[in-house]
């Protein structure tokens, strides 16, 4: 029998929602500092509140009960909570976002400024439409910081649902300000149903007792093996947490903010964690984070590994920028960054011949879809090969065959496809000009700002219809030209078109087709030009050309778990 089984109790109770919120306000349930910050937005809040209204289950809340003093946040949402009481305190391991939402919306008081505290917690219920609504949509014109237009009896403040005095005051307002008695009665009945739903709502609260933090989190990881798991970085943070020392989640949040400024803010945190694992020289596909991180030798090296891994990523991003990758939406595979980051961790200043080899490696893996077609064993071997190159133990690649032919030109646009992202890198290399003038667009910045809208349609409904999904029907545009671009093109003079069209991969002779309105002809001509141009682009980067001209774009995933 393990130490965890000997000393740890897992108990469950069913608790009324109001009682849960009271325990939070009293400081008996707290958010430990190793947890991530509150990140839910308005749709998340509304969905949770609507589930309570309908009596739908919202999942269990998991707390670690201990008398040991653990650093915790002084607030949950906008709610300032009491200092830790004497005796046992429940520290949230799972359910922070849900508890913060419920405590914040239900205990928000009139003297709290939601704009300063947590503006998303000022929620009202539309008694007529039976939906939850953000107070910011109801703000009074004379005072945009006010919670809502309280003079309108249609909107019931969620903060009054569990507050007896507040509930009766809100109901009195519905009655006194009614211009239609039947409508007022319907609203009062709906308010009563809503309040009853919240007062009667119960949810499971699971307690882990008689355990240290390490055991509590390990139990949590195992309890949730078949359900919603704690995010990997949250789990590692909890397992490695020591007061006043390294906090992985906070460090990752800070690094994500740095990456956001560089255009890589939407990069999946899993790739950052894999980079840290690589720096620890552990398995980058490790599944049992709990079992790995309880090892003292791993725990002690984590701060240094994080620092080294993030520095490697910074250097790798510098290299990728030289290749034209200025946004995570232009990066074909996140694993390319992981491996290049590991290379730069070990070799911060590579020789130019090595840079050229890595340059070819990047373009070959991008155009062949290499990472989308291998298993974890092959990906790990590729990582070992990258390390050998960095350590001077090799000067060539064999796991990634650099002579593999590229995938053909994709026959449809799918931004999830690595092959389409490789095409976008070619399109970005043409230095596309703005439809509003001669200024060059910044494709990476536009993709970061607008997502796939930055690659707008040339024609919204070409004939034949199959042309609508072709990459030839997509071009980089700014926020003023999202949608169909052909109208803006048709309005430009020939001199402007002569400068602009080649930068978007249009043949210059399509000006006549544009004037005659032959939209299908424009797209067919552009498709031929793009295929020829991309093949030249590949040849310059020493990528073996595909045998076939086109093929379907595949929304590929990276390195499956199959061995």
PyMOL commands that set and color helices and strands:
alter all, ss='L'
color gray80, all
select helices_A, chain A and resi 3-7+17-25+42-54+96-106+119-121+135-138+158-160+164-176+181-200+213-223+232-240+248-261+269-279+289-293+296-323+328-330+334-346+352-368+370-372+376-390+418-429+443-454+465-469+471-473+486-490+494-504+510-516+519-540
alter helices_A, ss='H'
color red, helices_A
select strands_A, chain A and resi 9-16+29-30+61-66+75-76+79-80+89-94+123-126+131-134+155-157+202-209+409-410+455-457+474-476+550-551
alter strands_A, ss='S'
color yellow, strands_A
deselect
rebuild
show_as cartoon
